Amino acid sequence: MEEKGGIRLNQKYFDRLLKELNRTDYDAVMVTPSNEFKFLVGHTPSLGARFEGLFILKDGRYFHICPLLSQEEMGEIFGAERVHAWSDGDGYLDTVAQCADRYGLRGKTVAVNQHTRAFHVLEIADAGIMDFASGKILMEEMRIIKDSEEMEYLRIASRYADEVFTELVDFIQPGMIEKDVKDKIRACFKAKGVTGDGMVAVGPNASMPHYNRSDRVIQEQDLVLLDFGCTYHGLYSDITRTVFVGNPTAEQIKVYEIVKRANEKAIQAIAVGVKASAIDQVARDIIAAEGYGDYFLSRLGHGIGYAGHEAPDIKGSNHRKLETGMAFSIEPGIYLPGNFGVRIEDIILMGPEGVEVLNQVTKEMIVIETKRN
């Protein structure tokens, strides 16, 4: 991080954001409290109901609007002259209007990041102060290409995830509930000095790709879908493996092998210059050919970096060509409602020497031996 007139900026990404902003017709970008804010500044206020945002203009000028109760803190970060505070009694619209006039943004178009509160921008626009547009692509382009240090952090985070998976295989037994395994994931990562969490879906719950409960008991003949990761120096890992407690059924074996093949063939198709949509199609064609196309419910993958989900999406509508420095997941799945689901996920890094599969734990079917008294 470097300092720029009082602001603790990630200079490289601030400059990249300016470059992307100057390619658009927008007059400024507003970044509200979020991981994107923290990424740029090294700190983020809490995302509350009160209006707050960092405005960055095309010429590199910037200013911050915040509630009066945050003025001192934000003044230490940006410099008091760049912080414009409003009181609860007066509301924020007058302060926004004054700043729009001072910085030449009256009636101009400002791009916003994805965490911006809709009711705030609607109120500002209705008051005739500024217009707004989506800045999602701006924020994604700012950090879609990882540098060598970030690549190494991704590798380390993924290695920790691999190690935790191995510990989970030794831990899982019938009689446990999903929460027991989730607690174990957190504990394993904590022991490594990092923060991590995940999703644990047992039996029919695994048919729900984003299952969010944790009370089902693991039984003999269940499968367990494990989707988890951690952060290391701000960079995320993400892995999914599906394991079996007791012998799997014939259909479970069939579905598992299809998903595994879709994962492996998609990874083999990855190269610089190949479109993200083409990679998605490889996996989708394999699953559809086996008659399970209607049960592959999601995109093939998502980007990963300073957020668990960021650009580039690996999906049919994204025709962007892959580049060195990108990182993303490959995670085909088949989800049979009320029955079971299988997903296998690896993180892929487009490294300087070629494609790197960061998750190295086996994708061969694992059947956990149950401990009998």
N, C-alpha and C positions, 0 to 999 in steps of 0.2 A: 504494500500500500504506500502511496506517495501522497504528499500534501499538495493541495492546489488552492492557494488563497484561503486557508483555514479549513477546508473540507478534506476529510480523510478519504481520498478517492482510491479506488482501484483504477489507476491511471490508464492502463491498457484497455480496460473495458469501457471506461468513460469515453475514451477517444473512439473506440469502435462504435459505441452507441451514437456519438455525434456523427460519425461517418454514415451510419445507416439512416439517421434522421435527415441528413442532408441529401439523401437519395429520394426522399419523399416530398410531398406537397405540404406536409404538416409544418407548423411554425414552432412547435415545442413538444416536449414529451413530459408528462407528469407521472412520477413514480410514487405510489402510495405505500405505506408500511406493509412489508412483505419480505419474503426471502430475496426478491429481486432488489429491494431497497438495501437490505443488508449486504448483498453481493457487491453493490456499488460503493457503499459507504463504510461497511464494517460494523454497522449497528442498525437496528430498526426499532422504531417506537412500536408499542403494542397496536394491533389493529382494532381500534375501538369504533364507537358510533360517531365520534367527532371528526370533522374534516381535517385532513392533514396530507400534504404532498410536497415533494421536491419537483420543481419545475426546471427543466434544462432547455435552453434556447439553442437555435441552430448555430449562433455565433459563439457558443461556449459559456455564455452567462448563465447563472442559475440563482434561484432563490427558493426559500422554504416557507410555506404557510403552515401554522400549527395552532392548536389551542393555547391560550395564555398559560395554562398549567404546565406546558411543555417548553415554554420559551427559553428558560435558563439552560435546560439540558441541550436543546437543539442549537442554541447560540454557541455553546462550547464546541459543537461539532462543525457548524457551518460558518461561524463568525456572526456576531450580533447584528451587523448591518444587513445581512442577507435573510434574517429571520423576521417574519411578519406574523404577529400573533393576534388572535381574536378572542374575545371573551364570550362566555356562555350567555351573558346578558344581551350582548349586541348581535350575536350570530356571526357567521363567517362570510356571508355574501358581500358585505361592504369591504372587507379586507381583500377578498378576491378581486373585486372590482377595482380597488385602488392599485393593486399589484398589476392587473391587466393594463391599466392606463400607464403606469410607471414603466413597464417593460415592453410596451407596444403589442400586447396580446389581446386588446379589446377587439372582439369580433373575429379573432383568428381561430384556427383549428389546432387543437392540442391532442396528441395521442396519449392514451392511458394504458397502464399495465393491467394485467388480468385481475388483480386484487382490488381494484378501485370500486368503491361503493356506487352502485347505479343511481341511488337516490341523490347522491351528491352532485354527480355530473348533470343529472336531469334538472336539478334546481338551479345550477349555475347557467346551463343553457337556456332554461326558461326565463331567467333574468336578463338574457341578452348579453351576457358578459363574454362568453367564449363558446365555441362549438367543440365537440369531441369526436374522436375516432379511435378504433382499436389499435393499440400499440403492441399487440401480442407478438407479431412477427419481429418488430424492432427489438423487443426484449429477448426473443429467442436467438436472433442473429448475433446479438452481442456476445453470446457465450456458447454457440453451437460447436465451435472448433476449440478443442482442448489443447493446452500447451503441454510441454514435456512433464512439468511438475504435476499438473492436474491428471495426466495419464497415469503417472506413478501412484497417485492417491487412489485413483479408480482401481488399479491393480491390487493395492493393499486392502481396500475395502472389500473387494471381491474375494480375496484370499481368506479374510476373516469370515465371510459368509460361508465359504466352502468348509472351513473348520467347524463352524457351528452346525452345519448339516451333519457332519460326521458324528458330532456329539449327540445330536437328536436321534440318529438311528440307534445309538446305544441306549438311549433313554426311554423311548416310546414303548409302552406296554398296555395291554388291555386293562380296563378299569380306570385309567386316567381320563380326565375330561380335557376338552380342547384347551381350556384355560391353563391347565397344568403345563401343556407344551408351549403355549405362548409365554408363560412366565419363565420357562426354561430358556427360550430364545433370548429374552431380555437379560437374564442372568448370565448367559454365556457371553454375550457381547460386553456386558458390564465388566466381566472378568478380564476382558481383553483391553479395557480402557476406552471403549467406544459405546455409543448409544445405538441401539437397534431394536427392531420390533418386527412383527409380522402377522400374517393370517394363517390360521390353522383350521382346515375344514375336513371333517371326518365323515366317511360314508356318503349318504345322499346329500349332505351339505356341500360336498365338493362339486355338485352340479351348478352351484351358484358362484360365478367367477369372482365376485367381490363380496363374498360372504362376510358378515360382520357380527357374528355372535360367538359364543365360546363355552357352551354348556353341554355339548353332546359327549356321552361316554364312549370311549374307544372300545370296540368289541372285537372278538375273533372274526376274521373274514372281512374286516373293514379295510378300506384304503384311507390314507391320510395325505391330504394335499398341503404342502408346506410352502408358503410364499413369504419371504422375509429379506431383510437387509439391514445395513447400518450406514453411518456416515463416518468418514475419516477425513479430517481437515476440510469438512464441508462437502466432500464428494460422496455420492451415494453408491451403494451396491444393491443388487436385487437378484434373487435367485428363486426359482420354483422347482421343486421335485415332488413327485408323487410316489409314496411308498405303500407297502401292503403289510397288514398284520394278519398273518395266516395266509393260506394259499389263495391266490386270486382266481376268479371265475374265468371261463373261457372267453367271455365277452370283454372282461377287463384286460386280459392279456392282449387280445386283438386290438382294442382301442389304444392301449399303452404303446404297442409297437407302431401303430399308425402315427401317433403323436410324436414319438421319438424319431421316426423316419422324416416326418415333416420338418422337425427341428433341424435335423442334420443336413437335409438337402437344401433347406433355406440358407443355412450357414455356408454351405459349399458354394452357393450362388453369389455370395457377397464379394464385391470388388469395387475399387474406386471407379466411379463413372457409371455404375449400374444404378438404375432408378429404384428408389424405395418401393414403389408400387410393384416392380418386377419381383422383388424378393417376397413380398406378401403373396403374390400370385403363385409362386412355387409351392409354398406350404398349403395354400388354399386348394390348389389343384389336386394335391396328394390326398387331402382329407375328403374332398368332394368325390374323387374317383372311388373311394371306399364306401360311399353312401352316407357319410356323416357331415356333408357340407352345411346342412342347416343347423348343425350343433357346434360349429366354430363361430362363436358369437362376437368376437372382438377383432380389432386390428392385430396384426402379427407382432408388433412391437412398438415401443415408445423410446424416445431419447432419454438419456440419463446424464446427470452431472451434478450441478448444485441443487437440483431438485430431483425427486424420485421419478417424476414424469416431466420431460421437457422435449424440445425438438432434437432430432427429427422423428416424426411418427413414421413407422413402417406400416403403411396401409395403402389400399388400392387407389385412393384419391391423391396421394402425395407422389408426384412425378419428379421430385428433386433427386439429383444425382448424388450418390454418396461420395464423401470427401475424406481425406486423411484428417484425423483429429476428431471425427464424430464418434459418439458412443451411443449404443442403443441396445434394447433387448430383442431377443427372438424367442417368442413364447406362444407357440401354437397350443390349442387346447380343444378338447371335445367335451361337451357338457350335456349330459342326458338327464333331463329334469326328473327329480324324485328318485333317481337311481344312483349315479355317480358321475364324477368328472375327473379328467386327467389333464394336467398341464405340465410342460417341461420348459423352463426358462433359463437362458444364458444371457450374460451381458457380452456384447461384442464391441471391441475397440478397433477403430481404423487407425492402427499404429503406423509409425514411420517406416517400419519394415514389412507392413502388410496387415492382414486381418488377424486379430488376436481374440481368442475365446477366453474370457477372463475367468469363467467358472470351469474348474477342472475336475470336480467330483463326478463320479460315474453317472451316466444316464441309463445304464443297464438296470433292469427291474430289480428292486430290492424287496425281499420278503423278510420282515423282521421276525426273528425267532422269539416266541413267547416263553417267558420264564414260568415254569410250572412248579408248584410246591410239592 
